[in-house]
Amino acid sequence: MEHSTREYDLSTASWRKSSYSGGSGGNCLEVAPSHPTHVPVRDSKNPLGPKLKFRAEAWSAFVENLKQD
């Protein structure tokens, strides 16, 4: 399966920090929920570092599981 470069280009992604993040900028994730095919995730302390990309279904299942704990 081919993937276009644009499909995975995160240079213009709009990142959102968790509402559970404290003002001190501690350990926190940021997500770019408007990406068309995946949910990109990055470390808020290292925004230029590596990013993870999850299929939307996998991310939703992960978040739902967190809510149950």
Buried (B, 14 or more C-beta within 10 A) or exposed (E): EEEEEEEEEEEEBEBEEEEEBEEEEEEBBBBBEEBEEBBBBBBBEEEEEEBEBBEEEEBEEEEEEEEEE
